[in-house]
Amino acid sequence: MEESGSLGLDGLIAQEAQGYFKGVDAVTISDNYWLGTTKPVLTYGLRGVNYYQITVNGPAADLHSGLFGGIVAEPMTDLVKLLATLVDTKGKILIKGIDEQVKPLTEQEDKLYDDIEFDVEVLNQATGGSIPITLTFEKELKTSVLLLPVGRGDDGAHSTNEKLDISNYIEGTKTLSAYLHYYAQGSK
């Protein structure tokens, strides 16, 4: 439901925060992955995503190229040119001032990365993004959300041949069981 961009999911959670979800202490989401193939991790944060909508208008009817060719701009061509100015070929966002809108890491957050070992080349693929429902659970249920990955970085998330190794399934089940057991013990 969340993966397909459900328009009603946020509203449903808000509506049921004091109903079906009343008394929820925490939320755990395992829809994320390890940095590589051998070392389990906890996901600290998500990149997020922004949605925009643009409407392009042109002539009310097709214009004859013999009469208007080269005189009237093609709206689709203008749109493609505009979109090409937003991001460079390496994926860097070129919108002036957008970097200032990103909250910087605190010194404590930055230190969390000091002891992480991983190979950037292994991760040089289109992964990550956002799990929008995470923020909805935090906001509406006023509780923490734990991102507890079970899959490996090479699982091919959401692709044609997505996989989950048997060892990850078994160890992931054990981890979730241990987590639930620990959580059931209450605060110590």
C-alpha positions in Angstrom: 0.0 0.0 0.0 2.7 2.5 1.0 5.0 1.5 -1.9 2.3 2.3 -4.5 1.9 5.9 -3.2 -1.4 5.3 -1.4 -3.2 8.6 -1.2 -5.3 7.5 1.7 -2.7 5.8 3.9 -1.6 8.9 5.8 -5.2 9.9 6.5 -6.1 6.4 7.7 -3.2 6.4 10.2 -4.2 9.8 11.4 -7.8 8.7 11.7 -6.9 5.5 13.6 -4.2 7.0 15.8 -6.6 6.9 18.8 -8.4 3.8 17.5 -6.7 0.8 16.0 -3.2 2.2 16.7 -4.0 3.4 20.2 -1.3 2.4 22.7 1.3 1.6 20.1 4.7 2.2 21.8 6.9 1.9 18.7 7.0 1.1 15.0 9.5 -1.2 13.3 10.1 -1.1 9.6 12.3 -3.6 7.8 12.0 -2.2 4.3 15.6 -1.1 4.1 19.0 -2.8 3.5 22.5 -3.4 4.9 25.3 -1.4 3.5 26.8 -4.5 1.9 26.4 -8.2 2.0 28.0 -9.2 5.3 27.4 -6.6 8.0 24.0 -5.9 9.5 23.2 -2.3 10.2 20.5 -0.1 11.8 19.3 2.6 9.4 19.8 6.0 10.9 17.9 8.2 8.5 16.4 8.5 5.1 17.0 10.8 2.2 13.5 11.8 1.6 11.8 12.9 -1.6 9.9 15.9 -2.9 7.1 15.9 -5.4 6.3 18.7 -7.8 3.8 19.2 -10.5 4.1 21.3 -13.6 1.6 22.2 -16.3 2.8 23.0 -19.7 0.4 24.8 -22.1 0.7 25.3 -25.8 -1.5 26.1 -28.7 -5.1 24.8 -28.5 -4.6 22.9 -31.8 -1.7 21.5 -33.8 0.1 24.2 -35.8 1.1 23.5 -39.4 4.9 23.3 -39.5 4.9 24.9 -43.0 3.3 28.0 -41.5 4.6 28.0 -38.0 7.8 25.9 -38.0 10.6 27.8 -36.4 8.4 30.6 -35.4 6.4 29.1 -32.5 8.3 27.3 -29.7 7.4 23.7 -29.0 6.2 23.5 -25.4 7.7 20.0 -24.9 11.1 21.2 -26.1 11.0 24.1 -23.7 10.0 21.7 -20.8 12.9 19.3 -21.6 15.3 22.3 -21.6 14.0 23.5 -18.3 14.2 20.1 -16.7 17.8 19.6 -17.9 18.8 22.7 -15.8 17.7 21.1 -12.5 20.2 18.3 -12.1 23.6 17.6 -13.7 24.8 14.4 -15.2 26.1 13.1 -11.9 22.8 13.7 -10.0 23.9 17.0 -8.3 20.9 19.2 -7.8 21.6 22.6 -9.5 18.7 24.6 -7.9 20.4 27.7 -6.3 20.0 27.8 -2.6 18.6 24.3 -2.1 21.7 23.2 -0.1 20.8 25.7 2.6 17.5 24.0 3.1 19.1 20.8 4.2 19.6 20.5 7.9 23.4 19.9 8.6 24.6 16.9 10.7 25.3 17.6 14.3 28.8 16.8 15.6 27.3 13.8 17.4 25.7 12.6 14.2 28.8 13.1 12.2 30.8 10.9 14.6 28.4 8.0 14.0 29.9 7.6 10.6 33.6 7.4 11.8 33.6 3.7 12.4 31.4 2.5 9.5 33.3 0.4 7.0 31.9 0.0 3.6 32.9 0.0 -0.1 31.3 2.9 -2.0 31.7 1.0 -5.3 29.5 -1.8 -3.9 26.9 0.9 -3.2 27.2 2.7 -6.4 23.8 1.9 -7.6 20.3 3.4 -7.4 19.2 2.6 -3.9 17.6 4.3 -1.0 15.2 7.2 -1.1 12.4 7.4 1.3 9.8 5.5 3.3 7.1 8.2 3.6 5.0 6.2 6.1 7.9 6.5 8.6 7.2 10.2 9.2 3.4 9.6 9.3 3.8 7.0 12.1 6.1 9.3 14.1 3.8 12.3 13.7 0.4 10.6 14.2 1.3 8.0 16.8 3.8 10.2 18.6 6.3 7.4 18.8 9.7 6.2 17.6 10.2 4.3 14.4 13.0 1.8 14.2 14.4 1.0 10.8 15.8 -2.5 11.1 17.1 -3.8 7.8 16.9 -7.5 7.1 18.0 -7.5 3.4 21.4 -7.2 1.9 22.7 -4.3 -0.2 22.8 -6.6 -3.2 19.2 -7.9 -3.0 18.1 -5.8 -6.0 15.4 -4.0 -4.1 12.1 -3.6 -6.0 13.7 -5.0 -9.2 12.6 -7.8 -11.4 14.8 -10.4 -9.6 14.7 -9.0 -6.1 15.9 -11.6 -3.5 16.3 -12.2 0.2 19.0 -14.7 1.1 17.8 -17.7 3.2 20.4 -16.8 5.9 19.0 -13.2 6.1 15.5 -14.6 6.4 16.6 -16.9 9.3 18.8 -14.4 11.0 16.3 -11.6 10.4 13.5 -13.7 12.0 15.8 -14.3 15.0 16.6 -10.6 15.2 13.0 -9.5 15.1 12.1 -12.1 17.7 14.9 -11.0 20.0 13.8 -7.3 19.5 10.2 -8.1 20.3 11.3 -10.2 23.4 13.5 -7.3 24.6 10.8 -4.7 23.9 8.2 -6.8 25.8 10.4 -6.7 28.9 9.7 -3.0 29.2 12.0 -0.1 30.2 14.8 -1.1 32.5 
